Amino acid sequence: MQLVQANREHLASYVAALRAGWSADTGRPAAATEELERIEADPDQFLASLHDPEAKGDPITLPDGSKVQRLPGFVKWLWDGEFCGSIGLRWANGTEALPPHCLGHIGYAVVPWKQKLGYATQAVKLLLPEAKALGLRFVHITTDVDNVVSQRVVRAAGGVLTERLTKLPQNGGGEAFRFRIDL
C-alpha cells in the first residue's frame, strides 16, 4: 500500500467507493453524495481541492452543518492497485495548536473491504514525515471512545493518549480520546 496524490488515474476507483456508500467524512452522511456531485461538475477542480496547503478552498462543513474556515492541508489516497481509503493532514501555520472545532491534525478512513490489512497504521506512519517536514513537532489524532480499532491504529503508529475530551456539539458531541505522536 502506498499514499498517492489524488489524480485522474485513480479517480474512477475513488468514485466507485463513494457509490458503494463509503465516505471519509463519517460524521456527515450526505458527504459522499456531495463529493460525487462535485466530481461530476468538475473533476479537475475536485482533485485540486484535495491539495490546499494555503487554505484557499471553500469553508469546511462540520457534522452539524455549520461552516468554518478551512485550515491548510491536503488529502492523500491509500492505493494498493485500487482505492483503499484516504488520509488527511491539516495544520495551523507556525504552531501545533488547532482551533477548537478541529479535533486533530490527521484524519483517516479505510474502505470496509480493505480494513484489517494494516493500511490505516501504515498510512499514518507514511504521513508523519510529511508533518515533520512542515515544521510540526507533534500531531494530534482524536478517536471516539468506543472506536477501539482506531485507537489501536494510533497506538501502533506511536500515539500516546493525552486526554479524554467532550467533542463540541458542532462536531457531533460525545466523548473522545486525543492522542499525541511526537515527530
MARGU-306797 format. One line per 5 residues: number of its first residue (from 0); for each residue x, y, z of N, C-alpha, C. Coordinates in steps of 0.05 Angstrom, whole numbers. Example, Ala and Ser with C-alpha at 12.3 -4.5 7.8 and 13.67 -1.06 7.14 Angstrom:
0) 264 -114 156 246 -90 156 264 -66 156 ~ 257 -45 142 273 -21 143 258 1 157
//
This chain:
0) 17 -23 0 0 0 0 18 25 0 ~ 10 45 -15 24 70 -16 4 93 -14 ~ 15 116 -7 -1 141 -8 4 154 -35 ~ -18 162 -48 -16 175 -74 -30 202 -73 ~ -20 221 -89 -34 246 -93 -58 239 -111
5) -81 248 -104 -105 242 -120 -102 253 -148 ~ -108 237 -168 -107 246 -196 -127 231 -213 ~ -129 238 -238 -149 226 -256 -145 196 -258 ~ -121 186 -257 -115 158 -259 -130 142 -237 ~ -132 153 -213 -143 140 -190 -173 147 -185
10) -183 166 -200 -209 178 -194 -232 157 -197 ~ -231 141 -217 -253 122 -221 -256 103 -198 ~ -234 94 -187 -235 76 -164 -245 91 -139 ~ -239 116 -136 -249 132 -114 -279 136 -117 ~ -288 142 -141 -317 145 -146 -332 119 -140
15) -320 97 -147 -333 71 -142 -337 67 -112 ~ -318 75 -96 -320 73 -67 -342 91 -56 ~ -344 115 -67 -366 133 -58 -393 122 -66 ~ -395 111 -90 -420 100 -99 -428 75 -83 ~ -408 62 -71 -413 38 -54 -421 47 -26
20) -422 73 -21 -431 83 5 -409 91 24 ~ -384 89 16 -362 97 33 -358 128 32 ~ -349 139 54 -341 167 55 -321 171 77 ~ -301 187 73 -282 193 94 -295 211 115 ~ -316 225 108 -330 243 127 -352 227 141
25) -344 211 160 -363 193 173 -384 207 190 ~ -379 233 196 -398 248 212 -421 260 197 ~ -418 259 170 -439 272 153 -448 252 131 ~ -471 240 135 -480 220 115 -482 231 86 ~ -488 257 83 -491 268 57 -464 273 42
30) -442 270 56 -416 277 45 -410 262 19 ~ -416 236 18 -410 221 -7 -425 232 -30 ~ -450 238 -27 -466 249 -48 -455 276 -57 ~ -448 293 -38 -437 319 -44 -411 316 -60 ~ -394 298 -52 -369 294 -67 -374 284 -95
35) -393 265 -98 -400 256 -125 -410 278 -143 ~ -426 296 -132 -435 319 -147 -412 338 -155 ~ -394 342 -136 -370 359 -143 -353 347 -164 ~ -349 321 -163 -333 307 -183 -347 308 -210 ~ -373 304 -211 -388 305 -236 -387 333 -248
40) -389 353 -231 -389 381 -241 -361 389 -252 ~ -340 382 -238 -313 390 -247 -292 372 -234 ~ -286 349 -246 -267 331 -234 -239 343 -228 ~ -230 360 -245 -203 372 -241 -204 391 -217 ~ -225 406 -214 -228 424 -191 -229 407 -165
45) -244 386 -166 -246 368 -142 -219 358 -134 ~ -204 347 -154 -177 336 -148 -159 358 -137 ~ -160 382 -149 -143 404 -139 -150 412 -111 ~ -176 409 -103 -184 417 -76 -173 400 -54 ~ -163 376 -62 -152 358 -42 -124 365 -33
50) -112 384 -47 -85 393 -40 -87 424 -37 ~ -89 433 -12 -94 461 -6 -76 471 17 ~ -50 471 13 -32 479 35 -34 509 42 ~ -48 524 26 -51 553 32 -80 560 41 ~ -96 540 45 -124 543 55 -140 563 38
55) -138 560 12 -153 578 -6 -180 567 -13 ~ -186 542 -6 -211 529 -13 -235 540 3 ~ -258 528 -4 -283 535 9 -282 528 38 ~ -299 540 54 -301 532 82 -308 503 85 ~ -302 492 109 -307 464 116 -335 462 129
60) -350 442 121 -376 437 134 -372 416 156 ~ -380 424 180 -378 406 203 -402 388 205 ~ -401 367 222 -423 348 223 -451 361 229 ~ -451 383 243 -477 396 248 -487 414 225 ~ -471 416 204 -478 432 181 -466 460 181
65) -455 468 204 -442 495 205 -416 495 189 ~ -408 518 181 -384 521 164 -363 536 180 ~ -338 528 176 -315 541 189 -293 545 168 ~ -276 564 174 -254 570 155 -236 545 152 ~ -228 540 128 -210 518 122 -182 523 133
70) -170 502 143 -142 503 151 -124 494 128 ~ -99 501 128 -81 490 107 -81 459 110 ~ -79 446 88 -79 417 90 -79 403 63 ~ -79 377 64 -81 360 40 -92 333 47 ~ -102 320 27 -112 292 29 -97 275 9
75) -89 252 18 -77 232 0 -94 207 1 ~ -92 192 -20 -107 167 -22 -90 143 -17 ~ -101 124 -3 -87 98 2 -92 81 -23 ~ -71 70 -34 -73 56 -60 -57 31 -60 ~ -70 9 -67 -56 -17 -70 -62 -30 -97
80) -66 -13 -117 -76 -22 -143 -105 -13 -147 ~ -118 -6 -125 -144 6 -125 -147 24 -100 ~ -167 40 -100 -171 59 -78 -177 43 -52 ~ -163 50 -31 -167 36 -5 -177 54 17 ~ -174 80 14 -182 99 35 -168 125 31
85) -171 142 51 -158 168 49 -146 176 76 ~ -127 194 75 -115 205 99 -109 234 94 ~ -115 251 113 -111 279 110 -95 290 133 ~ -80 311 126 -64 326 146 -73 355 144 ~ -78 367 167 -85 396 169 -69 408 191
90) -64 434 189 -47 447 208 -53 477 209 ~ -43 490 229 -44 519 230 -15 529 228 ~ -9 546 209 19 554 204 32 566 229 ~ 56 556 235 72 567 257 66 556 284 ~ 48 536 286 41 526 312 29 498 309
95) 30 483 331 17 457 331 -12 460 341 ~ -19 483 352 -46 488 362 -66 488 339 ~ -90 478 345 -111 478 325 -135 492 337 ~ -153 503 320 -177 515 331 -195 494 345 ~ -212 502 363 -228 483 379 -245 465 362
100) -254 473 338 -271 456 322 -255 434 308 ~ -229 436 307 -212 416 293 -201 396 314 ~ -209 371 312 -203 352 332 -175 340 330 ~ -161 344 308 -134 333 305 -122 341 279 ~ -96 336 277 -81 342 253 -86 321 231
105) -91 297 239 -93 275 220 -120 262 222 ~ -133 256 199 -157 241 198 -155 221 176 ~ -165 197 180 -163 176 160 -188 159 160 ~ -192 145 138 -214 126 135 -207 106 114 ~ -212 81 120 -206 59 101 -233 47 93
110) -235 40 67 -260 28 57 -264 1 71 ~ -289 -7 76 -294 -31 92 -281 -56 80 ~ -279 -58 54 -268 -82 41 -238 -84 42 ~ -225 -63 53 -196 -63 56 -187 -60 85 ~ -206 -62 104 -200 -60 132 -187 -86 142
115) -173 -84 164 -160 -106 177 -135 -116 162 ~ -124 -98 145 -100 -105 130 -76 -88 140 ~ -80 -71 160 -58 -54 170 -54 -29 154 ~ -72 -23 135 -69 0 118 -70 26 133 ~ -88 29 152 -91 54 167 -66 60 182
120) -55 41 196 -30 45 211 -7 52 192 ~ -5 38 170 16 43 151 13 72 140 ~ -12 80 134 -17 107 123 -9 128 143 ~ -16 125 169 -8 145 189 23 146 190 ~ 36 124 191 65 124 192 78 137 168
125) 66 133 144 77 145 120 72 175 119 ~ 52 185 133 45 213 133 62 229 153 ~ 72 216 174 86 230 195 111 246 185 ~ 127 235 167 150 251 157 141 276 143 ~ 118 275 130 108 299 116 99 320 137
130) 88 312 159 80 330 180 105 343 192 ~ 126 327 196 151 337 207 164 357 188 ~ 163 351 162 174 369 142 161 397 142 ~ 136 398 151 121 423 153 129 439 178 ~ 146 427 195 155 441 219 139 433 244
135) 121 414 241 106 405 265 124 388 282 ~ 123 392 309 138 376 328 123 352 337 ~ 96 353 335 78 331 342 52 335 327 ~ 36 313 326 9 315 315 -10 303 335 ~ -35 312 334 -56 301 350 -75 285 331
140) -85 263 341 -105 247 328 -127 241 349 ~ -152 246 342 -173 241 361 -190 218 351 ~ -198 201 370 -216 178 363 -240 179 382 ~ -262 169 373 -285 165 391 -277 145 413 ~ -288 148 436 -282 130 459 -288 101 452
145) -309 96 437 -316 68 430 -303 58 405 ~ -286 73 392 -272 65 367 -245 52 374 ~ -247 28 385 -223 13 394 -204 7 371 ~ -215 2 347 -198 -4 324 -181 20 317 ~ -192 43 316 -177 67 310 -156 73 332
150) -163 68 357 -144 72 379 -120 53 375 ~ -125 29 366 -103 10 361 -85 21 338 ~ -97 32 318 -83 43 295 -64 65 306 ~ -75 84 321 -59 107 331 -37 98 349 ~ -43 79 367 -22 69 385 0 55 369
155) -7 39 349 13 25 332 30 44 317 ~ 20 69 311 35 89 297 51 106 316 ~ 51 100 342 67 115 362 51 134 379 ~ 24 134 377 8 152 392 6 145 421 ~ 6 166 437 3 164 466 -22 180 474
160) -39 167 490 -64 180 499 -57 203 517 ~ -67 227 510 -62 251 527 -86 262 541 ~ -110 257 530 -134 267 544 -159 254 534 ~ -179 255 552 -206 248 545 -221 275 543 ~ -237 279 522 -250 304 518 -279 300 509
165) -294 321 512 -321 322 501 -320 338 476 ~ -328 326 454 -329 340 428 -350 361 429 ~ -344 383 415 -363 405 413 -388 395 398 ~ -412 407 404 -436 398 390 -434 399 360 ~ -420 419 349 -417 421 320 -401 398 308
170) -385 384 326 -370 361 317 -385 335 324 ~ -410 337 331 -426 313 337 -428 306 366 ~ -414 321 383 -415 316 412 -403 288 418 ~ -406 280 443 -396 254 451 -368 256 462 ~ -360 234 475 -333 232 487 -313 222 466
175) -288 232 469 -267 224 451 -240 223 466 ~ -222 208 454 -194 207 464 -176 223 445 ~ -158 239 456 -138 252 439 -111 240 444 ~ -98 232 422 -71 220 423 -51 240 412 ~ -27 237 420 -4 254 410 17 235 399
180) 27 243 376 50 228 364 72 249 361 ~ 94 245 376 117 263 373 132 257 347 ~ 141 278 334 155 275 309 185 279 314
//
